[in-house]
Amino acid sequence: MLAALVAAVWIGLSAYDARGPSQAALAGVGLLLGIALYHASFGFTGAWRAMITRRRTVGLRAQMVMLGAAVLLFFPALGAGEVFGITLRGAVAPVGLSVAAGAFMFGIGMQLAGGCASGTLYTLGGGSSKMMTALFGFILGSVIATHHVDWWWGLASFPSFSIVRAWGLFPAMAATMVLFGLILWAAGRLEQARHGTVEPLFGRRPDGGHSFRAAPLSSGSLFSGSLFSGPLFSGPWPILWGALALAALNYATLLLAGRPWGVTSAFALWGAKGAMGLGIDVTAWPYWKGAEAALSRSIFFNITSVMNLGIMAGALMAAGAAGRFAPAWKIPARTLIAALLGGLLLGYGARLAYGCNIGAFFSGIASGSLHGWLWLAAALVGNVAGVRLRPFFGLK
């Protein structure tokens, strides 16, 4: 806890020194994200694997609630264009082959590395030593992708499309909420058909974010259970707390930064700085044209970097509060190889797809961008492939 507090203060002060109060506030948002992710065990990798292998859908349903809450906050703000004098822009990107290919790679990487973008950060901060290897691969894959990404982005694609701008606020919101409702209903029916019960969003917590223990429901309700089922500060939280917290904190990011939460662009920046330290001139690569200032400045000037560091500090704080910080240093070689390969695919795929499970999926859909839905479909297919590859690396 002391280490986490010292790290949080250092990150906040460094952010303030680099860019002022708003940057320090974003470091604080990152800290709260780390706490919420850890205490709610809010992951995407384990949730999707549980759905693929055992038809347990509580994680997917929580993600739909998270997206629904975010849409209710984001769409009116993005439709207005500015809030409190701050110009807002959504995470809107082209819809094309690079998104599909990148998200598919990312999906495989999720299952090999055992985490996504946010998952890598919060599990590393929470004490997962394996994730140090995954993060190294993530950074390396990200910077390699920046050398090739102009070719990928040149493949067939449709222009960026925002349903908020194209359809208007209320039609876009209504269509999106109906789609979330259909996915919630279908997921509940899928789980009910396999198990005869539907695990509630206020039920018992997932075990480490990877396996889900069912809480039988006589009514089959998707939302029943006790609201106050876990301590606020020491955890664990019901997964629905995490879903609502992430939606609110992504909205706070939008208001403070003028754009939604993202994760992986910072890994590309860290990798590029490392490459420059080794004598590689990345400024000659098209991706970095015009970004010379970002490469020369402190990482504390970069919003995504500050928030990523805050997430790790927040997860460390949450793990300390829960008494669960206990890194395991004896890790099988095959597991480390899988983490490295998975990290490479995560980093490379995220750059191709204009983001990860946060920047493209969560923030993209919350911004009304069609590329977020394409990312979801392609990443789910990649996760299916990744699940099938896990046994080759000794993973369950």
TORVEX-248780 format. One record per residue (C-alpha): residue in one letter; x, y, z. Coordinates in steps of 0.001 Angstrom, whole numbers, padded with zeros to 6 digits, always signed. Each point is the difference from the previous one (the first is absolute). Layout:
N
AXYZ;...
END
This chain:
396
M+000000+000000+000000;L+002840+002391+000829;A+001689-000742-003324;A-003290+000569-001819;L-000578+003329+001757;V+003535+001182-000755;A-000402-001025-003651;A-003365+001760-000265;V+001369+003234+001450;W+003068-000119-002256;I-002116-000598-003124;G-002408+002778+000936;L+002738+002545+000738;S+001936-000921-003143;A-003159+000358-002089;Y-000762+003369+001589;D+003543+001205-000654;A-000200-001116-003647;R-003396+001356-000954;G-001879+001495+002915;P-003115-000830+002057;S-001942-001823-002722;Q+002876-002430-000551;A+000208-000670+003725;A-003757-000578+000042;L+000361-002532-002824;A+002644-001793+002044;G-002614-000167+002755;V-002558-001417-002440;G+002551-002664-000951;L+000490-000820+003681;L-003752-000482+000462;L-000156-002124-003153;G+002676-002297+001416;I-001911-000375+003265;A-003285-000715-001800;L+001555-002470-002451;Y+001721-001916+002793;H-002791-000101+002560;A-002635-000921-002592;S+002395-002417-001778;F-001346+001711-003093;G+001717-001718-002876;F-000833-000729-003606;T+002256-003002-000602;G-001333-002258+002746;A-003567+001134-000598;W+000117-000877-003684;R+001760-003305+000675;A-002703-000925+002521;M-002641+000709-002637;I+001829-001959-002717;T+000852-003061+002074;R-002752-000212+002631;R-002754+002327-001212;R+000302+002108+003148;T-000890+003509-001150;V+000083+002236+003078;G+003130+001752-001256;L-001482+000728-003425;R-003251+001205+001556;A+001933+002312+002317;Q+001794+001424-003025;M-003335+000752-001667;V-001195+001818+003138;M+003273+001926+000057;L-000452+000997-003637;G-003645+000947+000549;A+000915+002289+002890;A+002819+001517-002054;V-002286+000655-002975;L-002476+001852+002228;L+002860+002255+001113;F+002003+000271-003225;F-002575+000484-002727;P-001546+003233+001349;A+003450+001470+000687;L+001389-000970-003407;G-003181+001199-001671;A+000466+003405+001632;G+003637+000090-001078;E+001285+001636+003148;V-000565+000047+003754;F+001193+002779+002336;G+001791+001581-002940;I+002011-003152-000733;T-000255-001274-003567;L-000801-003722-000009;R+000881-002590-002614;G-000965-003643+000053;A+002111-003061-000751;V-001190-000243-003618;A+002114-001823-002605;P-000336-001513-003491;V-001696-003362-000457;G+002203-002285-002040;L+002228-003031-000386;S+002660+001331+002357;V-002548+000182+002838;A-001189-003557-000639;A+003544-001399-000280;G+001301+001920+002989;A-002921-000916+002250;F+000315-003664-001002;M+003702+000033+000941;F-000848+001803+003217;G-002582-002658+000862;I+002555-002805-000365;G+002483+002007+002047;M-002541+000461+002794;Q-000274-003734+000583;L+003727-000727-000312;A+001108+002865+002235;G-002891-000487+002425;G-001057+003628-000146;C-001057+002900-002185;A+001267+003591+000108;S-001681+001052+003249;G+000393-003534+001359;T+003763+000026-000549;L+000340+003242+001946;Y-002204-000815+002966;T+001186-003594+000454;L+003625+001145-000215;G-000667+002695+002577;G-001844-002555+002110;G+003021-002286+000120;S-000078-002255-003091;S+003670-000449-000826;K-000829-001824-003264;M-001480+003227-001289;M+003430+001655-000009;T+000827-002280-002940;A-003354+000725-001638;L+000507+003756+000397;F+003468-000210-001545;G-001480-001859-002979;F-002855+002528-000147;I+002421+002919-000228;L+002221-001769-002529;G-002945-000999-002186;S-001377+003534+000132;V+003173+001662-001222;I+000552-002626-002720;A-003529+000669-001240;T+000709+003714-000350;H+002625-000922-002617;H-002611-001859-002104;V-003294+001630+000876;D-000126+002392-002964;W-000214-003063-002308;W-002769-001561+002073;W-001961+003244+000179;G+000246+000252-003768;L-002078-003169-000455;A-003651+000126-001018;S-002147+001878+002481;F-003023+002214+000394;P+000417+003508+001438;S-000489+000685+003693;F-003692-000137+000861;S-001662+001323+003146;I-003665-000876+000429;V-000388+002966+002357;R+000984+002408-002762;A-001725-001901-002806;W-003299-000947+001657;G-000406+002565+002754;L+000056-000445+003767;F-003258-001784+000779;P-000149-002427-002963;A+003645-000965+000597;M-000571-000497+003718;A-003197-002006-000508;A+001565-002323-002595;T+003078-000586+002135;M-001961-000716+003179;V-002258-002453-001846;L+003095-001829-001243;F+001438-000178+003522;G-003326-001352+001236;L-000057-002704-002668;I+003530-001105+000898;L-000928-000083+003707;W-003075-002091-000764;A+001856-002387-002315;A+002854-000456+002487;G-002434-000764+002804;R-001856-002530-002153;L+003289-001655-001008;E+001052-000437+003613;Q-003464-001111+001119;A-000093-002665-002703;R+003362-001461+001079;H-000257+000265+003784;G-003630+000567+000877;T+001037+003124+001929;V+001339+003438-000839;E+002789+001372+002149;P-001077+003399+001359;L+001994+003177-000477;F-000344+000547+003767;G+000946-003568+000807;R+003214-001538+001289;R+003149+001430-001495;P+002069-001622-002732;D+003065-001847+001244;G+002859+002201-001144;G-001931+001141-003046;H+000435-003331-001790;S-002542-002498+001309;F-003530+000716+001097;R-001902-001681+002816;A-003703-000231-000666;A-002555+001321+002471;P-003227-001900-000796;L-003047+002150-000699;S-003514-001276+000340;S-001310+002893-002088;G+002773+000035-002616;S+000334+003769+000474;L+003064+001641-001496;F+000303+002613+002750;S-001084-001599+003294;G+002216-000324+003074;S+001184+002133+002866;L+001178+003524-000825;F+002400+000225+002943;S+001698-003358-000426;G+003595+001097+000593;P+002050+002650+001829;L+000588+003159-002018;F+003701+000417+000710;S+001298-003539+000526;G-002179-001727-002597;P-001091-002105-001667;W-002703+001966-001826;P-002982-001314-001927;I+000920+000146-003653;L-002789+002514-000627;W+001721+002515+002296;G+003040-000278-002246;A-002084+000444-003152;L-001613+003207+001239;A+003270+001331+001436;L+001830-000500-003299;A-002766+001769-001930;A+000085+002976+002376;L+003809+000193-000019;N+000162-000207-003797;Y-002438+002927-000086;A+002232+001889+002441;T+002897-000633-002388;L-002048+001412-002874;L-000741+003188+001941;L+003574+000486+001226;A+001916-001037-003123;G-002518+000870-002701;R+000077-003587-001249;P-000821-003436+001476;W+002164-002451+001909;G+002693-001857-001936;V+002912-002209+001018;T+002210-001309-002773;S+001256+003150-001716;A+002193+000508+003063;F+001639-003389-000537;A+000939+001033-003538;L+001461+003226+001394;W+001986-001828+002684;G+001312-002442-002592;A+000955+002817-002379;K+001899+001790+002755;G+001819-003224+000783;A+000832-000525-003682;M+001375+003520-000243;G+002155-000725+003026;L+001433-002938-001953;G+000800+002257-002961;I-003021-000835-002188;D-001404+003096-001711;V-003750-000619+000267;T-000744+003565-001132;A+000655-001226-003548;W-003027-002308+000272;P-003272+001489-001322;Y-001868-000742+003248;W+002279+002356+001938;K+000036+002851-002516;G-001031+003120+001873;A+000362-001729+003378;E+003571+001112+000685;A-001132+002112+002960;A-001695-002980+001672;L+003148-002074-000443;S+002190+002668+001560;R-002233+000885+002954;S-000355-001805+003317;I-002560-002811+000021;F-001806+001971+002720;F-001049+002472-002674;N-001824-002840-001776;I-003554-000505+001290;T-000183-003733-000736;S+003360-000679+001661;V-001009+001822+003161;M-003279-001892+000195;N+001715-003351-000605;L+002416+000662+002839;G-002945+001030+002173;I-001807-003259-000792;M+002977-002056+001144;A+000348+002033+003189;G-003729-000304+000678;A+000072-003762-000472;L+002998-000229+002331;M-001930+002011+002581;A-003068-002224-000383;A+002088-003173+000281;G+001587+001370+003158;A-003385+000886+001482;A-001271-003491-000812;G+003143-001663+001378;R+000485-001837-003281;F+003286+001379-001336;A+002106-003154-000311;P+002014-000262-003233;A+000920-003531-001138;W+003473-000074-001499;K+000137-003685-000950;I-001762+000021-003367;P+000184-002835-002568;A+002028+000821-003100;R-002905-000785-002325;T-002180+002453+001902;L+002587+002737-000446;I+000323-000787-003714;A-003781+000247-000339;A+000021+003312+001871;L+002709+001404-002266;L-001685-001163-003215;G-003360+001168+001267;G+001428+003385+000901;L+001506+000383-003475;L-003377-000757-001591;L-001774+002371+002381;G+002339+002875-000793;Y+000122-000597-003745;G-003730-000586-000338;A-000982+003053+002028;R+001892+002383-002293;L-001571-001515-003121;A-003507+000200+001467;Y+000217+003598+001261;G-000108-001211+003579;C-000566-002851+002393;N-002869-001300+002117;I-000068+003456+001610;G+000854+002486-002753;A-001807-001789-002858;F-002668-002162+001672;F-001065+001882+003140;S+000757+003585-001026;G-000779-000633-003675;I-003490-001340+000627;A-000620+002630+002680;S+000903+002600-002644;G-002446-001443-002546;S+002762-001230-002321;L-000775-002996-002211;H+003610-001150+000207;G-000615-000925+003644;W-002619-002569-001024;L+002275-001453-002694;W+002757-000203+002605;L-002290-001967+002340;A-000990-002533-002665;A+003560-000601-001231;A+001455-000135+003526;L-002552-002617+001085;V+001044-002198-002937;G+003622+000522+001009;N-000819-000995+003566;V-001521-003264-001233;A+003252-000723-001871;G+002047+001046+003025;V-001924-002329+002318;R+000800-002898-002325;L+003712+000910+000054;R+000286+000230+003792;P+000555-003762+000641;F+003119+000057-002224;F+001585+002292+002601;G-001195-001969+003007;L-002784+002476+000762;K-003400-001177+001195;
END
